[in-house]
Amino acid sequence: MTNSNLPPATRSYLDRLREDIVFSEELRGHKLCFHTTWGLFSPKNVDEGSRLLLEHLEIREDANSLDLGCGYGPLGLTLAKLAPKGRHVLVDKDFVAVEYSKKNARLNHLDNTEIFLSNGFDQVGDRRFDLIVSNLPAKTGKELYYLYFYDALERLKPGGRFYVVVISGLRKFIDRAFKEVFGNHKKIKQGKVYTVAMAVKE
């Protein structure tokens, strides 16, 4: 059966599902509008983990940041608002996520951003950052985390900070891995579901 043979009510329902999901959120005192779509992480609202991370990170107004695994952009675009004098790179390995981040940057008039497709850091080049943030996926191997952590260490400026939010069940692993890679670890905030942690490039 092709779509043209579907009942009108079904066709109408599918057409609605293909439309952008649109919502606004206030993040760190800034109202941002987001367009998303089904298949992206947390498409109907900014997830609790990203909110927790944003609430507890510190950023200077001239800081340069990287959002690793940006999705449709809630972390990186909020950082672009908080640090208008800095440059903010958002990367994701999903081309749909990259396109929606670009769209959301335009909608929110955030010209201090650079958004592109990258598998982890492989397209980031020699850029260096004051701040790297990531809402780390829960269902991936620890090998990938180590790739991210060592690549983050290499691309942070001295004194730069790497913030992550993870499900709280991973907090002990993050503690060990950050101490192994960075030589330090600070638990910023532990909630019932998510934990925010930070490491510094010394």
matplotlib code that plots the C-alpha trace (Angstrom):
import matplotlib.pyplot as plt

x = [0.0, 1.4, 0.8, -1.7, -3.9, -4.0, -7.1, -7.2, -7.0, -3.9, -2.3, -3.1, -1.6, 1.7, 1.9, 1.7, 4.4, 6.7, 6.3, 8.9, 8.3, 8.6, 9.0, 10.7, 12.7, 14.3, 17.8, 20.1, 17.9, 17.7, 14.6, 15.5, 13.3, 14.0, 12.9, 13.3, 12.1, 11.3, 14.5, 16.6, 17.3, 14.6, 12.7, 9.8, 11.7, 15.2, 16.1, 16.8, 20.5, 21.2, 19.3, 21.3, 24.6, 23.7, 22.6, 25.9, 28.6, 30.6, 31.6, 33.2, 31.5, 34.6, 35.1, 35.3, 33.4, 32.7, 29.5, 30.3, 27.2, 25.1, 21.8, 19.5, 21.7, 20.4, 23.9, 26.0, 23.4, 22.9, 26.7, 26.6, 24.1, 26.1, 29.4, 28.5, 32.2, 33.3, 33.1, 31.1, 31.5, 28.7, 29.4, 27.4, 27.8, 24.1, 23.5, 19.9, 21.1, 23.6, 20.9, 18.6, 21.3, 22.1, 18.4, 18.1, 21.2, 19.7, 16.3, 17.9, 20.3, 23.4, 26.1, 29.0, 28.5, 30.1, 28.1, 29.3, 29.3, 32.0, 32.4, 33.7, 36.6, 37.7, 36.6, 37.5, 41.0, 43.4, 40.8, 41.4, 38.7, 38.2, 35.2, 34.0, 30.6, 28.9, 25.7, 27.3, 25.2, 24.6, 24.5, 28.0, 31.3, 33.8, 36.3, 34.4, 34.4, 38.2, 38.5, 36.4, 38.3, 41.8, 40.7, 39.1, 42.3, 44.3, 42.0, 41.5, 43.6, 45.6, 43.1, 40.2, 37.4, 35.6, 32.0, 29.9, 26.5, 25.9, 23.4, 24.3, 25.1, 28.2, 29.5, 32.1, 33.5, 33.7, 35.5, 38.2, 38.5, 38.8, 41.5, 43.3, 43.1, 43.1, 44.6, 41.6, 37.8, 35.2, 31.6, 29.6, 26.1, 24.5, 20.8, 18.6, 19.1, 22.0, 25.4, 27.4, 31.2, 34.1, 37.8, 40.5, 43.4, 46.2]
y = [0.0, 3.4, 6.6, 7.8, 4.8, 5.4, 6.7, 10.5, 10.5, 8.4, 10.6, 13.6, 12.1, 11.2, 14.7, 16.1, 13.8, 15.0, 18.6, 20.2, 20.0, 23.6, 24.8, 27.5, 27.1, 29.5, 28.4, 30.3, 33.4, 33.3, 32.3, 30.1, 28.7, 25.2, 23.2, 19.5, 16.3, 12.7, 10.6, 13.3, 13.0, 14.5, 16.1, 17.7, 19.5, 20.1, 17.0, 17.1, 16.2, 19.1, 21.5, 20.3, 20.8, 24.3, 25.3, 24.3, 25.3, 28.5, 30.4, 33.8, 36.1, 35.8, 32.0, 29.7, 26.4, 23.1, 21.1, 17.5, 15.6, 18.7, 17.2, 20.1, 22.5, 23.2, 23.2, 24.9, 27.5, 28.4, 28.8, 31.1, 33.2, 33.2, 34.0, 36.4, 37.5, 33.9, 31.4, 28.3, 25.0, 22.4, 19.0, 15.8, 12.6, 12.8, 15.0, 15.6, 16.9, 19.2, 20.6, 21.3, 22.9, 25.2, 26.0, 26.8, 29.0, 31.1, 31.3, 32.6, 35.0, 33.3, 34.3, 33.3, 29.6, 27.1, 23.9, 20.8, 17.1, 15.3, 11.8, 12.9, 15.3, 14.0, 17.1, 19.7, 20.2, 22.2, 24.4, 25.0, 25.7, 27.2, 24.9, 21.6, 20.2, 16.9, 15.2, 11.8, 8.9, 6.2, 3.3, 3.3, 1.6, 2.9, 2.8, 5.7, 7.7, 7.3, 8.6, 11.6, 12.3, 12.1, 14.2, 16.7, 17.0, 17.7, 20.4, 22.3, 25.4, 25.3, 25.8, 24.8, 22.8, 19.7, 19.4, 16.3, 15.1, 11.3, 9.0, 8.7, 5.0, 6.1, 8.6, 6.3, 5.4, 9.2, 9.8, 7.1, 8.0, 11.8, 11.2, 8.9, 11.2, 14.7, 14.0, 15.5, 15.2, 17.3, 16.2, 19.4, 18.2, 14.8, 14.4, 11.3, 10.5, 12.6, 13.7, 16.6, 16.3, 18.5, 18.1, 20.8, 20.7, 21.6]
z = [0.0, -1.0, 1.1, -1.6, -0.8, 2.9, 4.5, 4.7, 8.5, 8.4, 5.8, 7.8, 10.9, 9.1, 7.6, 11.1, 12.3, 9.5, 10.6, 12.8, 16.6, 17.9, 21.4, 23.5, 26.7, 29.1, 29.8, 32.1, 31.8, 28.0, 26.0, 23.1, 20.3, 19.1, 16.1, 16.3, 14.7, 15.7, 15.9, 17.7, 21.4, 23.6, 20.7, 22.7, 25.4, 26.7, 28.7, 32.4, 32.1, 29.7, 32.0, 35.0, 33.2, 32.0, 35.5, 37.1, 34.6, 34.5, 31.4, 30.7, 28.2, 25.8, 26.2, 23.2, 23.6, 21.9, 22.3, 21.5, 20.3, 20.0, 18.9, 18.0, 20.0, 23.5, 25.1, 22.5, 21.6, 25.3, 25.6, 22.6, 24.4, 27.6, 25.9, 23.1, 22.7, 22.2, 19.3, 19.8, 17.8, 17.8, 16.3, 15.9, 13.9, 12.9, 9.8, 10.9, 14.3, 12.5, 10.2, 13.1, 15.1, 12.2, 11.8, 15.5, 15.5, 12.7, 14.4, 17.6, 15.7, 17.1, 14.6, 16.9, 16.1, 13.8, 13.3, 11.3, 11.0, 13.0, 14.4, 17.8, 17.3, 13.9, 12.0, 14.7, 13.5, 15.5, 17.2, 20.9, 23.5, 27.0, 27.6, 26.2, 27.1, 26.4, 27.4, 27.1, 25.7, 28.2, 25.8, 24.3, 25.1, 27.6, 24.7, 23.0, 26.3, 26.5, 22.9, 23.8, 27.0, 25.6, 22.5, 24.8, 26.8, 23.7, 22.5, 25.7, 26.4, 29.6, 32.4, 30.1, 31.6, 30.3, 31.6, 31.1, 32.3, 32.6, 34.1, 37.8, 37.4, 35.4, 38.0, 39.5, 36.1, 35.2, 38.5, 37.7, 34.0, 34.6, 37.2, 34.8, 31.8, 33.3, 36.7, 38.5, 38.8, 40.4, 40.9, 40.3, 41.0, 41.6, 41.0, 41.2, 37.6, 36.3, 37.5, 36.3, 36.5, 35.4, 34.8, 34.2, 31.8, 34.2]

ax = plt.figure().add_subplot(projection="3d")
ax.plot(x, y, z, "-o")
ax.set_aspect("equal")
plt.show()
